[in-house]
């Protein structure tokens, strides 16, 4: 978000996390997605979920009533926890409407009937006989910053700040900020990585408890329409001694806040809510919808090529990929906070 202008697009992700954590017009994005798929499920009432390569199932799992999906502790508990929360909320939304959800692993042959609407969270194509809501070719567009944003941004001026980010990747892996000279050294330290370099934009800040925090808006788009907006705030304020720390400018490590529109032009936070000027939310939603449409159109003429890295490199996994097993249990009361 620019300080004195309209929202600016940073990136697009076709498998965002946190679908269950926000509300928009009475529905969370997970509920909106479930409703969209359930509407096209036909008489069978069955929808499919193809899991990402990071998760494993010994066999397909059919869910006809609310369940709680969990995974054992791992090195990335926050991300795994967010995925399982989304899957739990999605399956509960489908089954509450009388539908059925069939979960399969990324390498399994989908046991769905032709025409079944499928939420494909994997990076492979699962065939044309299913009504896939996010195809593998769309994933190529969304995770490849060169395809999405155009050619590498080439800037001059050694003294100005820039951001270096991998062509492929997520979760702020290998994101660096510094002068061009400093970032050139980072490139040399990672010769196997393809980087893009972009000018640093010092955007608007969120006032919270008298301190200024950098933040970004993340808009969920389902069926071509914005289905909710959440604010990701930096973990540390943008003041000394944190002003040059990644904790003050990366927004993947701080709290997630529900975004609400207010008339006041000064963005602030209170009680877990990000209070933003109303025009910002409307403009961000319109930008997200246009970007999603453009990505889907670009996917029509895009095919996955050998240039795209395998899953473990895409997500920074350096050792042998060991998919995290999931457990499906009857839904019970919320666990007590630790």
C-alpha positions in Angstrom: 0.0 0.0 0.0 1.5 3.3 -1.0 1.6 6.1 1.4 -0.2 8.7 -0.8 -1.8 6.6 -3.6 -3.6 3.5 -4.6 -2.8 0.0 -3.6 0.1 -1.6 -5.5 0.2 -5.2 -6.5 3.1 -7.2 -4.9 2.3 -10.8 -5.8 -0.4 -13.4 -6.5 -0.7 -16.7 -4.8 -3.2 -19.4 -6.0 -3.0 -21.3 -2.7 -3.1 -18.7 0.0 -3.2 -19.5 3.7 -5.7 -18.2 6.2 -8.9 -18.8 4.4 -10.7 -19.7 7.6 -9.5 -16.7 9.6 -11.5 -13.8 8.2 -15.2 -12.9 7.5 -16.7 -11.1 4.6 -20.5 -10.6 4.3 -21.0 -13.3 6.8 -18.8 -15.9 5.1 -15.1 -16.7 5.4 -13.2 -17.3 2.1 -13.1 -21.0 3.0 -16.9 -21.0 3.2 -17.2 -19.0 0.0 -15.0 -21.5 -1.8 -17.0 -24.4 -0.4 -20.2 -22.8 -1.5 -18.9 -22.1 -5.0 -17.7 -25.8 -5.5 -20.8 -27.2 -3.8 -23.1 -25.3 -6.2 -21.4 -27.2 -9.1 -21.3 -30.6 -7.5 -24.5 -31.9 -9.0 -26.6 -34.7 -7.6 -23.7 -36.5 -6.2 -22.9 -33.6 -4.0 -19.2 -34.5 -4.1 -16.2 -32.2 -4.3 -12.6 -33.1 -4.4 -9.4 -31.8 -2.8 -6.0 -32.7 -4.2 -3.5 -32.0 -1.4 -0.2 -30.2 -1.9 3.0 -32.3 -2.2 3.9 -31.3 1.3 1.1 -33.6 2.7 0.5 -37.3 2.5 -2.4 -39.7 2.8 -2.1 -43.5 2.7 -5.4 -43.6 0.8 -8.2 -41.2 -0.3 -10.3 -40.0 2.7 -14.0 -39.3 2.3 -15.6 -36.8 4.7 -19.4 -36.6 5.1 -19.5 -34.8 8.5 -17.5 -32.1 10.1 -14.0 -33.3 11.0 -10.9 -31.8 12.6 -7.8 -32.2 10.4 -4.4 -32.2 12.2 -0.8 -32.9 11.5 2.2 -33.8 13.7 4.6 -31.1 14.7 7.1 -30.2 12.1 9.7 -27.6 11.3 7.1 -25.3 9.9 4.3 -25.6 12.4 2.7 -22.2 11.6 2.3 -22.9 7.9 1.2 -26.5 8.5 -1.3 -25.3 11.1 -2.7 -22.7 8.8 -3.2 -25.3 6.0 -5.0 -27.8 8.3 -7.2 -25.0 9.7 -8.2 -24.1 6.1 -8.9 -27.7 5.2 -11.0 -28.2 8.3 -13.0 -25.1 7.7 -13.5 -26.0 4.0 -14.7 -29.6 4.7 -17.0 -28.4 7.5 -18.6 -25.8 5.1 -19.2 -28.5 2.4 -20.6 -31.1 4.8 -22.8 -28.6 6.6 -24.6 -28.2 3.2 -25.1 -31.9 2.8 -22.1 -32.4 0.6 -19.1 -34.8 0.6 -15.4 -34.1 0.4 -12.9 -36.6 -1.0 -9.2 -35.8 -0.1 -6.4 -37.4 -2.1 -2.7 -37.0 -2.1 -0.8 -35.1 -4.8 0.5 -38.3 -6.4 -2.7 -40.4 -6.3 -5.0 -40.9 -9.2 -8.1 -38.9 -8.3 -11.1 -41.2 -7.7 -13.6 -38.5 -8.7 -16.5 -38.9 -11.2 -16.2 -36.9 -14.4 -17.3 -33.3 -13.9 -16.5 -33.3 -10.1 -15.5 -29.8 -8.9 -12.0 -30.0 -7.5 -9.8 -27.7 -5.4 -6.4 -28.6 -6.7 -3.7 -27.6 -4.1 -1.0 -29.5 -5.9 1.4 -28.4 -8.6 0.4 -31.0 -11.2 -2.4 -31.2 -13.7 -5.1 -33.7 -12.7 -6.9 -33.9 -16.1 -9.6 -32.1 -18.0 -12.5 -34.3 -17.0 -12.8 -32.5 -13.6 -14.0 -29.0 -13.0 -10.7 -27.8 -11.4 -11.0 -24.4 -9.8 -7.3 -23.7 -9.9 -5.3 -25.5 -12.7 -1.7 -26.3 -12.7 -1.1 -23.8 -15.5 -2.6 -21.1 -13.4 -0.2 -22.1 -10.6 2.7 -21.5 -13.1 1.6 -18.0 -13.6 1.0 -17.3 -9.9 4.3 -18.6 -8.6 6.6 -17.5 -11.4 7.3 -13.8 -10.8 8.8 -13.4 -14.2 5.5 -14.5 -15.9 3.3 -12.6 -13.5 5.3 -9.3 -13.3 7.2 -9.2 -16.6 10.9 -9.0 -17.1 13.3 -8.4 -14.3 13.3 -4.8 -13.0 16.7 -3.3 -13.8 17.5 -0.2 -11.8 20.6 1.9 -11.5 22.0 3.8 -8.5 24.1 1.8 -6.0 23.0 3.9 -3.0 19.2 3.3 -3.3 17.4 0.5 -1.5 16.0 -2.4 -3.5 14.4 -5.8 -2.8 15.8 -9.1 -4.1 13.4 -12.0 -4.3 13.6 -15.5 -5.9 11.8 -15.9 -9.2 10.0 -18.9 -7.6 9.1 -19.3 -4.0 6.9 -18.3 -1.1 6.9 -17.5 2.6 9.6 -14.8 2.2 12.3 -17.4 1.4 15.5 -15.7 0.3 14.0 -12.2 0.4 16.7 -9.5 0.9 16.6 -5.7 1.1 19.7 -3.5 0.5 21.7 -1.5 -2.0 22.3 -2.9 -5.4 25.9 -3.6 -4.4 24.8 -5.5 -1.3 22.3 -7.5 -3.3 24.8 -8.4 -5.9 26.8 -10.2 -3.2 23.6 -12.1 -2.2 23.3 -13.2 -5.8 26.9 -14.5 -5.8 26.2 -16.4 -2.5 23.2 -18.2 -4.2 24.5 -19.0 -7.7 21.7 -21.6 -8.3 18.9 -19.3 -7.6 17.2 -17.0 -10.2 16.5 -13.6 -8.6 14.4 -10.6 -9.5 15.4 -7.2 -8.2 12.8 -4.5 -7.6 12.8 -1.0 -6.2 11.9 -0.7 -2.5 8.6 1.1 -1.9 8.2 2.5 1.6 4.4 2.3 1.9 1.9 3.4 4.4 2.2 2.4 8.0 -0.3 1.2 10.6 -0.5 3.0 13.9 -0.7 0.5 16.8 -0.2 1.5 20.5 1.6 4.6 19.4 4.1 2.9 17.1 4.2 2.7 13.3 4.2 -0.7 11.6 4.5 -1.6 7.9 1.8 -3.8 6.6 0.2 -5.2 3.4 -3.3 -6.1 2.3 -4.1 -9.7 1.2 -7.3 -10.1 -0.7 -8.9 -13.5 -1.2 -10.6 -13.9 -4.6 -13.1 -16.8 -5.1 -15.0 -17.2 -8.3 -13.6 -13.9 -9.6 -15.0 -11.9 -6.7 -13.2 -10.5 -3.6 -14.2 -12.7 -0.7 -12.4 -10.9 2.1 -9.4 -8.9 3.0 -6.8 -9.4 5.8 -3.9 -7.3 6.9 -0.5 -8.8 7.6 1.4 -6.5 9.9 5.2 -6.5 10.5 6.3 -8.1 13.7 8.3 -5.1 14.8 7.7 -1.3 14.5 9.5 0.7 11.7 11.5 2.7 14.2 14.9 2.3 15.8 16.4 -0.2 16.7 14.2 -2.3 14.4 13.9 0.0 11.4 16.4 -1.9 9.4 15.6 -5.4 10.7 13.6 -7.8 8.6 11.1 -8.0 11.5 10.1 -4.4 10.6 9.7 -4.8 6.8 8.7 -8.4 6.2 5.0 -9.1 6.7 5.0 -12.9 7.0 6.1 -13.0 10.6 3.7 -10.6 12.3 0.1 -10.8 13.3 -2.9 -11.2 11.0 -5.6 -8.6 11.5 -9.2 -8.4 10.1 -9.5 -5.3 7.9 -12.4 -2.9 8.5 -13.2 0.3 6.7 -13.4 3.6 8.5 -13.8 7.2 7.5 -10.5 8.3 9.2 -7.6 8.6 6.8 -5.1 7.5 9.3 -4.8 3.7 9.4 -4.7 2.3 13.0 -5.1 -1.1 14.8 -7.1 -2.0 17.8 -8.4 -5.2 19.3 -7.2 -7.4 16.5 -8.7 -5.1 13.8 -6.9 -3.1 11.2 -8.9 0.1 10.7 -8.2 1.3 7.2 -9.6 4.2 5.0 -12.6 2.7 3.3 -11.4 3.6 -0.2 -8.3 1.4 0.3 -10.3 -1.8 0.8 -12.5 -1.1 -2.2 -9.4 -0.3 -4.4 -7.5 -3.3 -3.2 -10.5 -5.6 -3.9 -10.9 -4.2 -7.4 -7.1 -4.6 -8.1 -7.2 -8.2 -6.8 -10.1 -9.1 -9.1 -8.5 -7.6 -12.2 -5.2 -9.4 -11.4 -6.9 -12.7 -10.9 -8.7 -12.4 -14.2 -5.4 -11.5 -16.0 -3.6 -14.5 -14.4 -6.4 -16.8 -15.5 -6.2 -15.5 -19.1 -2.4 -15.8 -19.1 -2.7 -19.4 -17.9 -4.6 -20.3 -21.1 -1.5 -19.9 -23.1 1.0 -21.1 -20.5 2.2 -24.7 -20.0 4.4 -26.0 -17.2 7.9 -26.5 -18.6 11.1 -28.0 -17.3 12.2 -24.6 -16.3 9.9 -24.7 -13.3 11.7 -26.2 -10.3 10.3 -29.1 -8.3 8.2 -28.6 -5.2 11.0 -29.0 -2.7 13.1 -26.3 -4.3 10.1 -24.1 -4.8 9.5 -24.1 -1.1 13.1 -24.1 0.1 13.2 -27.7 1.2 16.8 -28.8 0.9 16.7 -32.3 2.3 14.6 -35.2 1.0 11.0 -34.3 0.9 9.0 -36.2 3.6 5.3 -35.3 3.2 3.5 -34.5 6.5 0.8 -37.1 7.2 -2.7 -35.7 8.0 -5.1 -37.1 10.6 -8.9 -36.8 10.2 -10.9 -37.0 13.5 -14.5 -36.2 14.4 -14.9 -32.5 15.1 -15.0 -31.8 18.8 -14.7 -28.7 21.0 -11.9 -26.2 20.3 -8.7 -27.3 22.1 -7.9 -25.3 25.2 -5.2 -22.6 24.6 -1.7 -23.6 25.8 
